[in-house]
Amino acid sequence: HTYRVNDAVVPSVTQLIGTYIGDRSKQFYKEEHAERGRFVHAITAHMDNTLDLTCPSQFQGYKDAYDAFLTEHSPRILASEQMVFSPRYWYAGRVDRWVEVAGTEGVLDIKTGKPKPEVELQLAAYAVGLIEAEPQTDGFSLELRKDGSFDLKHFDLADAIHVWRGLCRLHKWRKKNDKTLS
């Protein structure tokens, strides 16, 4: 994604993570994986509003996994596919969901592959982008699997929020001192 504010390009959460932490996913990246992710995100966003949905057979397992998550955890969806922008830290992104699960409110990121450790920073970035002053310190990673199963992981984001803010400060400093950095 390319995010712009007043015609200025704003780095995305994943671009910043890739620049400073390393983008290990690129070594395994295939366009079909990106397409699967986009399609599954569209399916799940639609399912948040209605459960009556048909989809191509190759995505049925992911749909079943999300349906099982909805049934088992009865999350309250507070926001879906919401853009976040931080003028203070100068980044943008799109949070998959803002949810309440079992009385705990937080950001949720949907994955169609096994989440990497960086997901914790991604969740922290979205939490800060949503509420800069006092971000929610809970986050969830939801891995949807082709076989219809899922794995929901809870994260306490307090430390990751500090790391994310430091990463953003480093980026701002480097941008100021290195004119080749966007």
N, C-alpha and C positions, 0 to 999 in steps of 0.2 A: 504494500500500500504506500501511496505517497500522500502525505498530509500537508496542507498549506494553511497558513494563517496570514491574511493580508498579502497574498502572493509570495510569501516567504515559505520555503520548504522547511518543514519541521521533522526532525528525525523520529522514526517510530521506535517503540519499545524494543521490537525484535532487532532493529538495526543497531541500537545502542548495546544490547546484550551481545550481538554478534561481533561488534567492534572491540568490546572490552573484555568479554568473557571468552569469546571464541564461538564460532558457529559450527559446532560439531555435526549438526544435522546436514550440512551441505555435502559431506562425504557420502551420505546415504540418500540425498535428495533425488526424487524423481517427480516429474510433472504429474504423473498419475496419483501420487500421494497428495500433492497440493490440490488437485481436482477433487479427490475423495474428501479431503478436509473441507473444502468449500461446499461441496454438496451435502455432507453430513451436517455442517453448521446450518445450512438453509433448512434441512429437514427438521432439525431439533428446534429451531426458532419457530417454524410453523407448528410443531407439536405443542409448543408452549401455549398456543392459542386454541388449538383443536387437535384431538387425537385421531380424527378421521383423515388418514393420509395414505396414499399408495405411493410406492417408490420402486425404482428399478431393483431387480433381484439382487444385484451385487452390493446394494446398500441396505438390504433388509435386516441383516444382523445388527448393524449399527443403530437402526431405528428401533429394533427390539431391545437393544441394550439401553437406549435412552428411555424407552417405555418402562423397562424394568426399574431403572433408577427413579423415575417419576412415581411408580407404584410403591416401591420399597421405602423411599425417603420422603415422599410428599413435600417436595420443596416449595416454598413460596417464592415465585419469580418476581423480583422487585424491578428489574430492568433486564433487557435483552439486547445484545448487539449494540451497546451504547458506546459512542465515541468519547474518549477522554482526552483532554489537553491540559498540560501544565504550563502556564505562562512563566511560573517561577523557575522551573527546571527545563523548560523548552523541549518538550517531547509530546507525542500523541500516540494513541493506539485505540483499539476497539476491544472493550471488555465483552466476553461472551455472555456472562450472566452476573447479575447482582442478586444473590439468593439468601434465603433463610432456610437452613437445614437443621432440624432438631433443636430449634431455638437459637442457633448460632448464625449470625448474619455475616456475609462476606462475599468476595469475588470468586467466581468459578470459571475455570478455563476448561474447555472441552478438547480432548485429544483423541485422535484415531490411531495413534501409535503410543508406545510406551513413553511416558513423560520423562524428559531429561531433568537433571537437578536444577537447571536454569529456570524451570517453571516457577520456582519459588520467587525468583527475582521478577519474573513476568507478572505474577500475581501482586507482588508488592508495588510494582510500577502502576498497575491499574488502580490499586487501593489509594495510592498517593494522588493519582490523576483525578480520581473521583472526589476525594476530600483531602486537600493538601494539608490543612492545619492539623487535623486529628484523624488520620486515616484509620479505617477498620483494620484490625490486626489479624483477622482470620481470612483464610483463603482455602479454596478447594480445587483440586485437579480431578477431572472426571475422564477416565480413559474408557472409551467405548470400543468394544471389540467386535470383530466380524462374526464371531460365533454367538453373539447376542448377550454376552456377559459384560460386566463393567467393573471398574475399580474406582472407588471414591476415596481420595486421600485428603485429609485435613492438614493445614499448615498454620502454625502460629507465625505470623509475618513480622513480628516486632524487629528481629535482627535483620531480616531481609530488607525491611523498609530503610533502615540505617545504611545498609550496603547500597541500595538503589540510589538513595539521595547522594551518597558519596560518589557513586559512578556518574551521576548527573553533574555534580560539581567538577569532577575530573574532566568530563566532556566539555563543559563550559570553559574551563581553564585552558584546555588544549585548543579549543576553537579560537580563543582569544590570542593564543601564542603561536599557533600553527595555522597559517592562512590556507594551507592545502586541505585542511580538515573541514568537512561540510558541517 
